[in-house]
Amino acid sequence: LRHARHGPNRFLSYKQIHDTCLRNFFDSGFLLDQTLEWSALPGEIELSGQLLCLGGIVIGVRKVLEVVEDHETDPLVQTVEYAYNAHLSGHGNFLRCDNSHAHPGHETDNHRHEWDYRTEEDLPGSPRCTGIDWPLLSEFIADVETWYWSHAEELPEPAHAVRLLGKR
Amino acid sequence: VRRKVAESALLAMSEAKRSEALAQLVGATRGMPNGELKALRGEIARLEKEHGMSSEQLRADITAGVRKETWEYCQWLMLLRRRERLEARAARS
């Protein structure tokens, strides 16, 4: 069984919660821009794209919502697959949560990678299983923001990161 | 052609237009999987050719921890999961 907070939800409710969470991060100033888009596939809806954050951090997002109960406009959906990846532009990845494959010894496919952004070497204990309590996208962004504030003093000039999204 | 809608476009729409766009998105999930499966298999074949490696080899290497799990590989693995879901859906339809 899936953990209750990752249980099925009406798509429009899901979308509304998603909008509110992202708006809060934009209002706080941590999120600067985004290229997210929603795609329809047979039996599923995918959210994919990038979020540009303070410090030249780019979060890649791919999330698949499976339609578990059809409805004309507002089906019941549930996340079946997700990957959120944070990297520092011009440097490396430093955080990823996904369930795209199994790791030996892990009880579920949900896991969290943490790397040194300068070398992309695994940090001690990475990857670790997150079990059924895997993070929502909003929680992942909050983790990235925490990482940013604990590394802000040492991060390089982020101006080139803005160009990554091709918007400015 | 897969129906897509950008988040930024949705945010710029009136409430009525946004509801219509989301309803069209939901409606497109009722499509048959065959066309999407064909495109997906082509995309996976392209990745295998580009990387000189089969998808099965990638999955085995990542699971065994002998290949670094890049963001590109992670997304490739997601395509394999999607293929499995769509094949199961096609078999049911």
Interface residues (C-beta under 8 A of the other chain):
Chain A: F11 L12 K15 D19 Q34 T35 L36 E37 W38 S39 A40 L41 P42 G43 E44 I45 G49 G60 R62 V64 E66 V67 D70 H71 E72 T73 D74 P75 V80 E81 A83 N85 H87 N93 R96 D98 S100 H101 A102 H103 P104 H113 E120 P127
Chain B: R2 R3 K4 V5 A6 E7 S8 L10 L11 S19 L22 A23 L25 V26 G27 A28 T29 R30 G31 M32 P33 E36 R59 I62 T63 A64 G65 K68 E69 T70 W71 C74 Q75 L77 M78 R81 R82 R85 L86 R89
